[in-house]
Amino acid sequence: MIRIAKPEEIGALIEIIRITFEKVSIDKSIEDHFGRLTGTPWINRKAVDIRRDLAQNPQGVFVKIVDNKIAGFITTVIDSEFSTGRIPHLAVLPEYQGKGIGKELLRHALQYIKDSGMKLMRIEVLAHNKGALKLYREFGFEEVSTQLHLAMPVSKYETLRPEGRSFSF
């Protein structure tokens, strides 16, 4: 059964993200490379994202229930101004992967976006997340651009002004 997530399930959704996004999260990659920037783990940033998704569009966050347990979830964002629906998060617990739950959640979310009158559906995926990339392509998503995520500790940069240039704000 797929249903709208309940606000009190936020803890379960965050735990699912912690388990499933460890190898496919930009925030985790940054932490692995540079360490914890503020002493808090990467999952705290993802928790903020999930809370935001739930607050902005509570009727567009869906959970898949299997044996009275949340097996996975998907979040959507509806941008009526630009007629675009976006899927920020899709996560399925490892023990439920390979059983079609991701497809079912994606199908449900896409129908929701379509029923909301949107003209375009967007989803982002890291290039090394081959399973997700394959799934999204199966559904008809097309690659329209590639983005690289670069990071650097501010302490590594000696000045915020390139040589020979002055800035006025």
C-alpha positions as a Markdown table, in Angstrom:
| # | Residue | x | y | z |
|---|---|---|---|---|
| 1 | Met | 0.0 | 0.0 | 0.0 |
| 2 | Ile | 1.2 | 3.5 | -0.8 |
| 3 | Arg | -0.1 | 6.4 | 1.2 |
| 4 | Ile | 0.7 | 9.9 | 2.1 |
| 5 | Ala | 3.4 | 10.1 | 4.9 |
| 6 | Lys | 2.3 | 11.2 | 8.3 |
| 7 | Pro | 4.3 | 14.0 | 10.1 |
| 8 | Glu | 5.1 | 11.7 | 13.0 |
| 9 | Glu | 6.9 | 9.3 | 10.5 |
| 10 | Ile | 9.7 | 11.9 | 9.9 |
| 11 | Gly | 12.1 | 9.9 | 12.1 |
| 12 | Ala | 11.6 | 6.7 | 10.0 |
| 13 | Leu | 12.1 | 8.6 | 6.8 |
| 14 | Ile | 15.3 | 10.1 | 8.0 |
| 15 | Glu | 16.5 | 6.7 | 9.1 |
| 16 | Ile | 15.8 | 5.3 | 5.7 |
| 17 | Ile | 17.8 | 8.1 | 4.1 |
| 18 | Arg | 20.7 | 7.5 | 6.5 |
| 19 | Ile | 20.7 | 3.8 | 5.5 |
| 20 | Thr | 20.2 | 4.2 | 1.8 |
| 21 | Phe | 21.9 | 7.5 | 0.8 |
| 22 | Glu | 25.3 | 6.8 | 2.5 |
| 23 | Lys | 26.9 | 6.0 | -0.8 |
| 24 | Val | 24.9 | 8.3 | -3.0 |
| 25 | Ser | 24.8 | 11.6 | -1.1 |
| 26 | Ile | 26.7 | 14.7 | -2.0 |
| 27 | Asp | 26.7 | 15.7 | 1.7 |
| 28 | Lys | 28.2 | 12.3 | 2.7 |
| 29 | Ser | 30.8 | 12.5 | -0.1 |
| 30 | Ile | 31.9 | 16.0 | 1.2 |
| 31 | Glu | 32.1 | 14.7 | 4.8 |
| 32 | Asp | 34.1 | 11.7 | 3.7 |
| 33 | His | 36.5 | 13.9 | 1.8 |
| 34 | Phe | 36.9 | 16.8 | 4.3 |
| 35 | Gly | 35.5 | 15.5 | 7.6 |
| 36 | Arg | 32.6 | 17.0 | 9.5 |
| 37 | Leu | 32.6 | 20.7 | 8.9 |
| 38 | Thr | 30.5 | 21.7 | 12.0 |
| 39 | Gly | 30.8 | 18.6 | 14.1 |
| 40 | Thr | 27.5 | 17.3 | 13.0 |
| 41 | Pro | 27.0 | 14.3 | 10.6 |
| 42 | Trp | 25.9 | 14.5 | 7.0 |
| 43 | Ile | 22.5 | 13.0 | 7.8 |
| 44 | Asn | 21.6 | 16.2 | 9.7 |
| 45 | Arg | 21.7 | 18.1 | 6.4 |
| 46 | Lys | 19.5 | 15.4 | 4.7 |
| 47 | Ala | 17.1 | 15.5 | 7.7 |
| 48 | Val | 16.6 | 19.3 | 7.0 |
| 49 | Asp | 15.9 | 18.5 | 3.4 |
| 50 | Ile | 13.3 | 15.8 | 4.3 |
| 51 | Arg | 11.6 | 18.0 | 6.8 |
| 52 | Arg | 11.5 | 20.8 | 4.2 |
| 53 | Asp | 9.9 | 18.4 | 1.6 |
| 54 | Leu | 7.3 | 17.4 | 4.2 |
| 55 | Ala | 6.6 | 21.0 | 5.2 |
| 56 | Gln | 6.4 | 22.4 | 1.7 |
| 57 | Asn | 4.2 | 19.6 | 0.1 |
| 58 | Pro | 2.9 | 17.2 | 2.8 |
| 59 | Gln | 0.4 | 15.8 | 0.3 |
| 60 | Gly | 3.3 | 14.9 | -2.0 |
| 61 | Val | 5.3 | 12.7 | 0.3 |
| 62 | Phe | 4.4 | 9.1 | -0.1 |
| 63 | Val | 5.4 | 5.9 | 1.8 |
| 64 | Lys | 5.2 | 2.3 | 0.8 |
| 65 | Ile | 4.0 | 0.1 | 3.6 |
| 66 | Val | 5.0 | -3.6 | 3.6 |
| 67 | Asp | 4.1 | -5.8 | 6.6 |
| 68 | Asn | 3.1 | -2.7 | 8.6 |
| 69 | Lys | 6.5 | -1.1 | 8.1 |
| 70 | Ile | 7.7 | 1.7 | 5.9 |
| 71 | Ala | 9.7 | 0.0 | 3.2 |
| 72 | Gly | 10.5 | 3.1 | 1.2 |
| 73 | Phe | 9.3 | 6.6 | 0.4 |
| 74 | Ile | 9.4 | 9.4 | -2.2 |
| 75 | Thr | 9.1 | 13.1 | -2.0 |
| 76 | Thr | 7.8 | 15.6 | -4.5 |
| 77 | Val | 7.9 | 19.3 | -5.0 |
| 78 | Ile | 5.4 | 21.1 | -7.1 |
| 79 | Asp | 6.4 | 24.4 | -8.7 |
| 80 | Ser | 3.2 | 25.7 | -10.3 |
| 81 | Glu | 4.8 | 29.0 | -11.4 |
| 82 | Phe | 7.1 | 27.0 | -13.8 |
| 83 | Ser | 4.8 | 24.0 | -14.2 |
| 84 | Thr | 7.5 | 21.6 | -13.0 |
| 85 | Gly | 7.3 | 18.7 | -10.6 |
| 86 | Arg | 10.5 | 17.6 | -8.9 |
| 87 | Ile | 11.4 | 14.4 | -7.0 |
| 88 | Pro | 14.1 | 15.2 | -4.5 |
| 89 | His | 14.2 | 11.9 | -2.6 |
| 90 | Leu | 13.4 | 8.3 | -3.5 |
| 91 | Ala | 14.7 | 5.7 | -1.0 |
| 92 | Val | 13.9 | 2.0 | -0.4 |
| 93 | Leu | 15.4 | 0.0 | 2.4 |
| 94 | Pro | 17.9 | -2.6 | 1.3 |
| 95 | Glu | 15.8 | -5.6 | 2.3 |
| 96 | Tyr | 13.0 | -4.4 | 0.0 |
| 97 | Gln | 15.1 | -3.4 | -3.0 |
| 98 | Gly | 14.8 | -5.4 | -6.1 |
| 99 | Lys | 11.1 | -6.1 | -5.5 |
| 100 | Gly | 9.6 | -3.2 | -7.6 |
| 101 | Ile | 9.0 | -0.9 | -4.7 |
| 102 | Gly | 11.1 | 1.9 | -6.2 |
| 103 | Lys | 9.2 | 1.6 | -9.4 |
| 104 | Glu | 5.9 | 1.6 | -7.6 |
| 105 | Leu | 6.8 | 4.7 | -5.6 |
| 106 | Leu | 8.1 | 6.5 | -8.7 |
| 107 | Arg | 5.0 | 5.6 | -10.7 |
| 108 | His | 2.8 | 7.0 | -7.9 |
| 109 | Ala | 4.8 | 10.2 | -7.6 |
| 110 | Leu | 4.8 | 10.8 | -11.4 |
| 111 | Gln | 1.0 | 10.3 | -11.5 |
| 112 | Tyr | 0.7 | 12.8 | -8.7 |
| 113 | Ile | 2.8 | 15.3 | -10.5 |
| 114 | Lys | 0.8 | 14.8 | -13.7 |
| 115 | Asp | -2.5 | 15.1 | -11.9 |
| 116 | Ser | -1.2 | 18.4 | -10.4 |
| 117 | Gly | -1.1 | 19.8 | -13.9 |
| 118 | Met | 2.7 | 20.1 | -14.3 |
| 119 | Lys | 4.2 | 20.0 | -17.8 |
| 120 | Leu | 7.7 | 18.8 | -16.8 |
| 121 | Met | 9.0 | 16.3 | -14.3 |
| 122 | Arg | 12.6 | 16.6 | -13.0 |
| 123 | Ile | 14.8 | 14.3 | -11.0 |
| 124 | Glu | 18.5 | 14.5 | -10.2 |
| 125 | Val | 20.9 | 11.5 | -9.7 |
| 126 | Leu | 24.6 | 11.2 | -9.0 |
| 127 | Ala | 26.4 | 9.5 | -12.0 |
| 128 | His | 27.7 | 6.7 | -9.8 |
| 129 | Asn | 24.2 | 5.7 | -8.7 |
| 130 | Lys | 23.8 | 3.3 | -11.6 |
| 131 | Gly | 20.7 | 1.6 | -10.2 |
| 132 | Ala | 18.7 | 4.8 | -9.8 |
| 133 | Leu | 19.9 | 6.1 | -13.2 |
| 134 | Lys | 18.7 | 2.9 | -14.9 |
| 135 | Leu | 15.3 | 3.2 | -13.2 |
| 136 | Tyr | 14.8 | 6.8 | -14.2 |
| 137 | Arg | 15.8 | 6.1 | -17.8 |
| 138 | Glu | 13.3 | 3.2 | -17.9 |
| 139 | Phe | 10.6 | 5.7 | -17.0 |
| 140 | Gly | 11.6 | 8.0 | -19.8 |
| 141 | Phe | 13.7 | 10.5 | -18.1 |
| 142 | Glu | 16.4 | 11.9 | -20.4 |
| 143 | Glu | 19.7 | 13.4 | -19.4 |
| 144 | Val | 19.7 | 17.1 | -20.2 |
| 145 | Ser | 22.8 | 18.2 | -18.4 |
| 146 | Thr | 25.7 | 17.1 | -16.3 |
| 147 | Gln | 26.7 | 18.9 | -13.1 |
| 148 | Leu | 29.9 | 18.4 | -11.1 |
| 149 | His | 30.0 | 19.1 | -7.4 |
| 150 | Leu | 33.3 | 20.6 | -6.3 |
| 151 | Ala | 34.2 | 21.6 | -2.8 |
| 152 | Met | 37.1 | 23.3 | -1.0 |
| 153 | Pro | 37.6 | 24.4 | 2.6 |
| 154 | Val | 37.6 | 28.2 | 2.8 |
| 155 | Ser | 40.8 | 28.0 | 4.8 |
| 156 | Lys | 42.6 | 26.7 | 1.8 |
| 157 | Tyr | 42.0 | 29.9 | -0.1 |
| 158 | Glu | 44.4 | 32.7 | 0.8 |
| 159 | Thr | 42.2 | 35.6 | -0.4 |
| 160 | Leu | 38.7 | 36.0 | -1.7 |
| 161 | Arg | 40.0 | 38.6 | -4.2 |
| 162 | Pro | 41.7 | 37.4 | -7.5 |
| 163 | Glu | 45.0 | 39.1 | -8.1 |
| 164 | Gly | 44.8 | 42.4 | -10.0 |
| 165 | Arg | 41.1 | 42.7 | -9.6 |
| 166 | Ser | 39.0 | 44.7 | -7.1 |
| 167 | Phe | 35.4 | 44.2 | -6.3 |
| 168 | Ser | 32.8 | 46.7 | -5.3 |
| 169 | Phe | 29.5 | 45.7 | -4.0 |
